[in-house]
Amino acid sequence: MNILQINSSARREASHSTRLANRIVERLRDADPDATLTVRDLNHAPHPVLDEVALGALFTPADQRTPEQAARVAMDDGLIAEIQAADVVVLGVPMYNFGVPSQLKNWIDAISRAGVTFRYTEKGPEGLLKGKAVYVALTRGGKYRNTPADTQVPYLQTVLGFLGMTDVHYVYAEGLALGAAAEESAIASAYEQIEEAVAFANERIEEAIAA
Ligand SMILES: Cc1cc2nc3c(=O)[nH]c(=O)nc-3n(C[C@H](O)[C@H](O)[C@H](O)COP(=O)(O)O)c2cc1C
């Protein structure tokens, strides 16, 4: 099993979303100690924004690209190869100003490529990143689960589904800014949600190893 962990918090040390993503990975590896892990920290290694230069490079045929354009496309190619190789994707996702961190948006922009990770057919769009389990650790200062203010989950559900990733498990740590007791209970709840989310996956892994 290949696990790809994507961290998107701007905080390197104290990030709850990264810690929860780490915990998800730890529990998955308990069931499959041979699992490989690739960690991409988007604030440690920021990916460039999808701007006019990037679009120009992407829409120039490969054999006509300048060395700079080829290098820019190769950066996105690297992220696409990582997710294509992954069986399991674990995302650490803080809420920033009611959206996903801009670095995570840059990553999504990089991996969303027509003809490679999705395509249009006569029957409509088809996601090409199929057969992957996705775990998303969401951290928020407030509480927005199942309300219109939770723009993150509908967005992630839509874009991940569009790319073919429909087996998505969400772990919520909400109310982290509402005092120490609320923070503690949010993290405890998130740990419980992780156990539930990985239990089913781990049963499948153990069966596959035993077979
Ligand atoms: C710049 C910034 C914007 C934030 N915006 C929101 C927000 O819109 N809603 C919310 O509930 N929490 C918001 N928060 C709180 C974070 O979601 C919360 O601190 C979370 O734990 C951050 O994730 P991390 O612990 O992985 O760094 C914001 C925090 C920062 C630093």
Ligand as a Chemical Component Dictionary entry (heavy atoms), coordinates in Angstrom:
data_LIG
# 
_chem_comp.id                   LIG 
_chem_comp.type                 NON-POLYMER 
_chem_comp.pdbx_formal_charge   0 
_chem_comp.three_letter_code    LIG 
# 
loop_
_chem_comp_atom.comp_id 
_chem_comp_atom.atom_id 
_chem_comp_atom.alt_atom_id 
_chem_comp_atom.type_symbol 
_chem_comp_atom.charge 
_chem_comp_atom.model_Cartn_x 
_chem_comp_atom.model_Cartn_y 
_chem_comp_atom.model_Cartn_z 
_chem_comp_atom.pdbx_ordinal 
LIG C1  C1  C 0 -5.426  32.868 8.900  1  
LIG C2  C2  C 0 -6.411  32.011 9.630  2  
LIG C3  C3  C 0 -7.730  31.981 9.229  3  
LIG C4  C4  C 0 -8.656  31.191 9.912  4  
LIG N1  N1  N 0 -9.945  31.165 9.470  5  
LIG C5  C5  C 0 -10.850 30.400 10.139 6  
LIG C6  C6  C 0 -12.203 30.335 9.704  7  
LIG O1  O1  O 0 -12.605 30.939 8.719  8  
LIG N2  N2  N 0 -13.048 29.581 10.417 9  
LIG C7  C7  C 0 -12.644 28.847 11.495 10 
LIG O2  O2  O 0 -13.458 28.158 12.087 11 
LIG N3  N3  N 0 -11.363 28.870 11.905 12 
LIG C8  C8  C 0 -10.470 29.627 11.264 13 
LIG N4  N4  N 0 -9.165  29.645 11.672 14 
LIG C9  C9  C 0 -8.744  28.767 12.778 15 
LIG C10 C10 C 0 -8.072  27.512 12.240 16 
LIG O3  O3  O 0 -8.918  26.797 11.383 17 
LIG C11 C11 C 0 -7.633  26.622 13.373 18 
LIG O4  O4  O 0 -6.715  27.326 14.195 19 
LIG C12 C12 C 0 -6.990  25.337 12.899 20 
LIG O5  O5  O 0 -6.587  24.581 13.999 21 
LIG C13 C13 C 0 -5.773  25.604 12.031 22 
LIG O6  O6  O 0 -5.254  24.382 11.571 23 
LIG P1  P1  P 0 -3.851  23.823 12.091 24 
LIG O7  O7  O 0 -4.012  23.575 13.573 25 
LIG O8  O8  O 0 -3.662  22.562 11.325 26 
LIG O9  O9  O 0 -2.803  24.828 11.804 27 
LIG C14 C14 C 0 -8.239  30.418 11.010 28 
LIG C15 C15 C 0 -6.897  30.458 11.406 29 
LIG C16 C16 C 0 -5.983  31.224 10.736 30 
LIG C17 C17 C 0 -4.553  31.237 11.182 31 
# 
loop_
_chem_comp_bond.comp_id 
_chem_comp_bond.atom_id_1 
_chem_comp_bond.atom_id_2 
_chem_comp_bond.value_order 
_chem_comp_bond.pdbx_ordinal 
LIG C1  C2  SING 1  
LIG C2  C3  SING 2  
LIG C2  C16 DOUB 3  
LIG C3  C4  DOUB 4  
LIG C4  N1  SING 5  
LIG C4  C14 SING 6  
LIG N1  C5  DOUB 7  
LIG C5  C6  SING 8  
LIG C5  C8  SING 9  
LIG C6  O1  DOUB 10 
LIG C6  N2  SING 11 
LIG N2  C7  SING 12 
LIG C7  O2  DOUB 13 
LIG C7  N3  SING 14 
LIG N3  C8  DOUB 15 
LIG C8  N4  SING 16 
LIG N4  C9  SING 17 
LIG N4  C14 SING 18 
LIG C9  C10 SING 19 
LIG C10 O3  SING 20 
LIG C10 C11 SING 21 
LIG C11 O4  SING 22 
LIG C11 C12 SING 23 
LIG C12 O5  SING 24 
LIG C12 C13 SING 25 
LIG C13 O6  SING 26 
LIG O6  P1  SING 27 
LIG P1  O7  DOUB 28 
LIG P1  O8  SING 29 
LIG P1  O9  SING 30 
LIG C14 C15 DOUB 31 
LIG C15 C16 SING 32 
LIG C16 C17 SING 33 
# 
